[in-house]
Amino acid sequence: MLLAKVLSRVLGEGQLTIIDAAGRSHRIRGGRPGPEVTMRVHDRWTGLRLLLRPRLAFGEAFMEGKLTVEGGGIYDLLDLLGRNMASLETTPFIRWSYGFQRLVRVLEQYNPIGTAERNVAHHYDLKDQLYDFFLDRDRQYSCAYFRTGEEPLEQAQLDKKGHIAAKLLLKPGQNVLDIGSGWGGMALFLSQQFGVDVTGVTLSKEQLAVSSRRALEGGLADRVRFKLLDYRQEDGRYDRIVSVGMFEHVGVAHYIEYFRKVKSLLKEDGVMLLHAIGRMEPPGGTNTWLKKYIFPGGYTPALSEVLTAIEKVGLWVTDIEVLRLHYAGTLRQWRTRFNANRERIKQMAGYDERFCRMWEFYLAGCEVAFRYMNQMVFQIQIARKLDAVPLTRDYMVDTERRATAHSMAAE
């Protein structure tokens, strides 16, 4: 089997057994001990596609049941491949796909207002019930913040909100813009804990309905409001701006446009906190399967791309923090919850087995990417003025402790 021959040259850790369409076993042993995984390829064409277009074909074959893992799950296979990714990326087909993606990435991420709305709807306007089966109660659909790595998801997401809030230097009565406000959890948290007035903008009709209802039910509708609006169409002026998990959908061709808009929305002494996924490597492209099935138009940038755009617009970067394995821990808990609720997702949310395999592959693949493939999360504090924030970071620690303690008491 040609696929087995190619993998035998690059597998340095663990053991992979491939059972081909004819039932023959091909065992590949790496030079170092590691996980042992058996995968079955159910037809010859799938084996060839896995060789020619691996970044797209692995996910599609698993979705369609043409590739299965025996004695384990898809995470076991992706974990093994992730541990060997540095060697796998030297193969001709992988190198060619990376090079091609870098060439076309600007076109792929062209994201004008109408396209942005369609891309958001593809992922966030799924059946509302789905997200209750794997997210925390507040529906925080972004990287949690783990102080020890052992916290339950609910606590880690609460700590994330406190961590972000501490960097915003909030004062009662300030007005805050939440770009990409999701299901409203961050906006509601900031208003409840700090007495600020929050406007959230989203392109998801489903998220708008949920977040507006939550503000009304929580008695905060006079201080927290949500709009179905592209951030580029907002025309207010704000003391603070927060954006969590939205920048990944902006598109590299629009970074300067994004930060110019941020600058126009911020008051002269305003501060922004940008929380987004990035990469610890030079600019590249988006995984082919992820782009097609999960996040059309999505891209995780290199810090060099983000900082270059901020510099050109003339904003101050006043603080940067890189969160490394926090998202891997978040995704593991999401994946565990999703798999535990798999039958309920099919019965109550009405999704079929193919959809469940697609989402399992998405959650497992993203976790592996954060463990082995140079993905990370960055938080950048941005200001218009040089002296908009204190000289030291002490205020962050003090504010974060107070916010977390108050939130835990309220819970």
Solvent accessible surface area in square Angstrom, and as a share of the most:
residue,aa,sasa,rsa
1,M,57,0.26
2,L,105,0.52
3,L,8,0.04
4,A,9,0.07
5,K,122,0.52
6,V,27,0.16
7,L,12,0.06
8,S,62,0.40
9,R,192,0.70
10,V,21,0.12
11,L,9,0.05
12,G,19,0.18
13,E,30,0.13
14,G,6,0.06
15,Q,30,0.13
16,L,1,0.00
17,T,12,0.07
18,I,0,0.00
19,I,19,0.10
20,D,11,0.06
21,A,46,0.36
22,A,59,0.46
23,G,45,0.43
24,R,138,0.50
25,S,76,0.49
26,H,39,0.17
27,R,143,0.52
28,I,8,0.04
29,R,163,0.59
30,G,17,0.17
31,G,78,0.75
32,R,136,0.50
33,P,129,0.81
34,G,34,0.32
35,P,36,0.23
36,E,131,0.59
37,V,9,0.05
38,T,36,0.21
39,M,1,0.00
40,R,72,0.26
41,V,1,0.01
42,H,85,0.38
43,D,47,0.24
44,R,193,0.70
45,W,153,0.54
46,T,7,0.04
47,G,7,0.07
48,L,75,0.37
49,R,54,0.20
50,L,2,0.01
51,L,11,0.06
52,L,76,0.38
53,R,129,0.47
54,P,22,0.14
55,R,44,0.16
56,L,12,0.06
57,A,1,0.00
58,F,24,0.10
59,G,0,0.00
60,E,23,0.10
61,A,5,0.04
62,F,18,0.07
63,M,1,0.00
64,E,82,0.37
65,G,27,0.26
66,K,91,0.39
67,L,1,0.00
68,T,48,0.28
69,V,21,0.12
70,E,69,0.31
71,G,95,0.91
72,G,44,0.42
73,G,28,0.27
74,I,2,0.01
75,Y,26,0.10
76,D,60,0.31
77,L,0,0.00
78,L,20,0.10
79,D,11,0.06
80,L,0,0.00
81,L,15,0.08
82,G,4,0.04
83,R,95,0.35
84,N,6,0.03
85,M,32,0.14
86,A,84,0.65
87,S,44,0.28
88,L,16,0.08
89,E,57,0.25
90,T,76,0.44
91,T,14,0.08
92,P,86,0.54
93,F,77,0.32
94,I,18,0.09
95,R,136,0.49
96,W,171,0.60
97,S,20,0.13
98,Y,48,0.18
99,G,24,0.23
100,F,98,0.41
101,Q,9,0.04
102,R,124,0.45
103,L,150,0.75
104,V,31,0.18
105,R,37,0.13
106,V,79,0.45
107,L,144,0.72
108,E,56,0.25
109,Q,3,0.01
110,Y,135,0.51
111,N,7,0.03
112,P,43,0.27
113,I,64,0.33
114,G,37,0.36
115,T,36,0.21
116,A,8,0.06
117,E,68,0.30
118,R,159,0.58
119,N,26,0.14
120,V,21,0.12
121,A,39,0.31
122,H,83,0.37
123,H,4,0.02
124,Y,28,0.11
125,D,42,0.22
126,L,38,0.19
127,K,104,0.44
128,D,44,0.23
129,Q,73,0.32
130,L,0,0.00
131,Y,2,0.01
132,D,86,0.45
133,F,14,0.06
134,F,0,0.00
135,L,5,0.02
136,D,8,0.04
137,R,180,0.66
138,D,24,0.13
139,R,21,0.08
140,Q,12,0.05
141,Y,35,0.13
142,S,7,0.05
143,C,0,0.00
144,A,0,0.00
145,Y,31,0.12
146,F,18,0.08
147,R,121,0.44
148,T,104,0.61
149,G,47,0.45
150,E,153,0.68
151,E,23,0.10
152,P,87,0.55
153,L,0,0.00
154,E,44,0.20
155,Q,43,0.19
156,A,0,0.00
157,Q,1,0.00
158,L,20,0.10
159,D,2,0.01
160,K,1,0.00
161,K,15,0.06
162,G,0,0.00
163,H,16,0.07
164,I,0,0.00
165,A,0,0.00
166,A,0,0.00
167,K,2,0.01
168,L,0,0.00
169,L,37,0.18
170,L,21,0.10
171,K,129,0.55
172,P,114,0.72
173,G,65,0.63
174,Q,26,0.11
175,N,39,0.20
176,V,0,0.00
177,L,0,0.00
178,D,3,0.01
179,I,1,0.00
180,G,25,0.24
181,S,7,0.05
182,G,19,0.18
183,W,7,0.03
184,G,0,0.00
185,G,5,0.05
186,M,10,0.04
187,A,0,0.00
188,L,11,0.06
189,F,10,0.04
190,L,0,0.00
191,S,0,0.00
192,Q,101,0.45
193,Q,37,0.17
194,F,32,0.13
195,G,25,0.24
196,V,1,0.00
197,D,41,0.21
198,V,0,0.00
199,T,10,0.06
200,G,0,0.00
201,V,3,0.02
202,T,7,0.04
203,L,30,0.15
204,S,0,0.00
205,K,126,0.53
206,E,65,0.29
207,Q,10,0.05
208,L,39,0.19
209,A,59,0.46
210,V,10,0.06
211,S,0,0.00
212,S,47,0.30
213,R,120,0.44
214,R,62,0.23
215,A,3,0.02
216,L,127,0.63
217,E,129,0.58
218,G,48,0.47
219,G,61,0.58
220,L,11,0.06
221,A,51,0.39
222,D,110,0.57
223,R,82,0.30
224,V,2,0.01
225,R,89,0.32
226,F,20,0.08
227,K,75,0.32
228,L,71,0.35
229,L,43,0.21
230,D,3,0.01
231,Y,10,0.04
232,R,37,0.14
233,Q,97,0.43
234,E,6,0.03
235,D,129,0.67
236,G,23,0.22
237,R,115,0.42
238,Y,16,0.06
239,D,24,0.12
240,R,16,0.06
241,I,0,0.00
242,V,0,0.00
243,S,0,0.00
244,V,22,0.13
245,G,20,0.19
246,M,34,0.15
247,F,0,0.00
248,E,15,0.07
249,H,30,0.14
250,V,6,0.04
251,G,0,0.00
252,V,26,0.15
253,A,54,0.42
254,H,15,0.07
255,Y,6,0.02
256,I,57,0.29
257,E,71,0.32
258,Y,0,0.00
259,F,0,0.00
260,R,153,0.56
261,K,42,0.18
262,V,0,0.00
263,K,58,0.25
264,S,58,0.37
265,L,2,0.01
266,L,0,0.00
267,K,68,0.29
268,E,97,0.43
269,D,79,0.41
270,G,0,0.00
271,V,0,0.00
272,M,0,0.00
273,L,0,0.00
274,L,0,0.00
275,H,3,0.01
276,A,1,0.00
277,I,32,0.16
278,G,0,0.00
279,R,21,0.08
280,M,125,0.56
281,E,67,0.30
282,P,104,0.65
283,P,44,0.27
284,G,6,0.06
285,G,12,0.12
286,T,13,0.07
287,N,50,0.26
288,T,23,0.13
289,W,5,0.02
290,L,36,0.18
291,K,41,0.17
292,K,111,0.47
293,Y,36,0.14
294,I,1,0.01
295,F,37,0.15
296,P,31,0.19
297,G,10,0.10
298,G,6,0.06
299,Y,4,0.02
300,T,25,0.15
301,P,0,0.00
302,A,3,0.02
303,L,40,0.20
304,S,65,0.42
305,E,22,0.10
306,V,0,0.00
307,L,46,0.23
308,T,60,0.35
309,A,4,0.03
310,I,0,0.00
311,E,124,0.56
312,K,140,0.59
313,V,16,0.09
314,G,45,0.44
315,L,14,0.07
316,W,121,0.42
317,V,48,0.28
318,T,40,0.23
319,D,17,0.09
320,I,70,0.35
321,E,40,0.18
322,V,58,0.33
323,L,5,0.02
324,R,165,0.60
325,L,100,0.50
326,H,35,0.16
327,Y,19,0.07
328,A,0,0.00
329,G,22,0.21
330,T,0,0.00
331,L,4,0.02
332,R,101,0.37
333,Q,45,0.20
334,W,2,0.01
335,R,31,0.11
336,T,83,0.48
337,R,70,0.25
338,F,0,0.00
339,N,54,0.27
340,A,85,0.66
341,N,28,0.14
342,R,41,0.15
343,E,96,0.43
344,R,122,0.45
345,I,0,0.00
346,K,52,0.22
347,Q,138,0.61
348,M,101,0.45
349,A,5,0.04
350,G,49,0.47
351,Y,31,0.12
352,D,87,0.45
353,E,59,0.26
354,R,93,0.34
355,F,21,0.09
356,C,0,0.00
357,R,53,0.19
358,M,21,0.09
359,W,2,0.01
360,E,21,0.10
361,F,18,0.08
362,Y,8,0.03
363,L,0,0.00
364,A,0,0.00
365,G,22,0.21
366,C,22,0.13
367,E,0,0.00
368,V,5,0.03
369,A,18,0.14
370,F,15,0.06
371,R,77,0.28
372,Y,75,0.28
373,M,54,0.24
374,N,65,0.33
375,Q,33,0.15
376,M,10,0.04
377,V,0,0.00
378,F,0,0.00
379,Q,2,0.01
380,I,0,0.00
381,Q,1,0.01
382,I,0,0.00
383,A,0,0.00
384,R,57,0.21
385,K,76,0.32
386,L,124,0.62
387,D,105,0.55
388,A,23,0.18
389,V,22,0.13
390,P,62,0.39
391,L,184,0.92
392,T,82,0.48
393,R,118,0.43
394,D,96,0.50
395,Y,37,0.14
396,M,11,0.05
397,V,69,0.40
398,D,71,0.37
399,T,21,0.12
400,E,15,0.07
401,R,167,0.61
402,R,154,0.56
403,A,6,0.04
404,T,15,0.09
405,A,63,0.49
406,H,105,0.47
407,S,4,0.03
408,M,107,0.48
409,A,86,0.67
410,A,78,0.60
411,E,144,0.64
